[in-house]
Amino acid sequence: MTIPDNVKADILVQALPWIRRYAGKTVVVKYGGAAMVNEGVRTAVAQDLVLMSCVGIRTVLVHGGGPEIDAMLRRLGKEPEFVGGLRYTDEETMEIVQMVLAGKVNKDLVALVQRQGGRAIGICGADGGLFTAKRLSKGGTDLGLVGELSKVSISLVEAILGAGFVPVVATVAMGETGDAHFYNVNADTAAAELAAALGAEKLVLLTDVPGILRDVADIETLISELPRNEVGALIAKGVVSKGMIPKVECCARAIDGGVKRAHIVDGREPHALLLEVFSDSGVGTMIS
């Protein structure tokens, strides 16, 4: 489809107030899971990140890679194992997580951004001491080398942003002093903590659902805006349930840490990120 020049001009004019508003501000985008599978959508996300960076938005990409980790585990004859929705991570699995996340997935995303005309640098939580973690304890259940962040050091990320690059961050963390282990950290949690540490204007979780729905079977029940103080009630009522609970809790954590707005957006929709940042109505659910 060819878009007439006058329509293109009108779109740019409508985006101008938002470009002015967010120029110089920090937006942290978390991308992972099923939203990363479609190659066309992956390209659209990279284009969105490049455009945001080009208009002066300090853009940070934090990524997961669950499907890729599962695929590699199975190739090596090891079945993925989960406890309470979290990946059980023994020593061997941690090596694979580190290899896949900080290696293949991270560098594939860096290359994708650069193929769209951007400049990106891939790092993991061990680089520059970005993420330090301790072993996560959840109800006395052993999860292996699953980590809970104990420290976020943003100096390397700030240096990369200051040089005009998009930091692409894999959520592998180093252990605390005296602990030589690496830890597998939930990417949503890491993105929320990093957004708070950077004083971000926005945290955007690109996921595989439209947002928070009052009725999961009815897209018309999408909650477009949710005040932070209503999050607990929606969880208690079961409106927010299952896999949506940790995502909403991460958004709430980011807000509590000083992030202005947190968004849950359907990353399967092409250019959903641009629609959220540069339009009046936005998309998905905003927690503020």
LINZIFEN-V405112 format. One record per helix or strand. SS is the DSSP state (hx for helix, st for strand). FROM is the first residue (numbers start at 0). TO is the last residue. If there is no record, write none. Layout:
ss = {SS	SS}
from = {FROM	FROM}
to = {TO	TO}
//
This chain:
ss = {hx	st	hx	hx	st	hx	st	st	st	hx	st	hx	st	st	st	st	st	hx	st	st	st	hx	st	st	hx	st	st	hx	hx	st	hx	st}
from = {4	25	32	38	57	65	81	85	88	90	119	126	130	137	140	143	145	154	165	171	181	186	201	212	218	221	224	227	242	260	271	284}
to = {21	30	35	53	62	74	82	86	88	114	123	128	134	137	140	143	151	161	169	174	183	197	206	212	220	221	225	236	255	265	276	286}
//
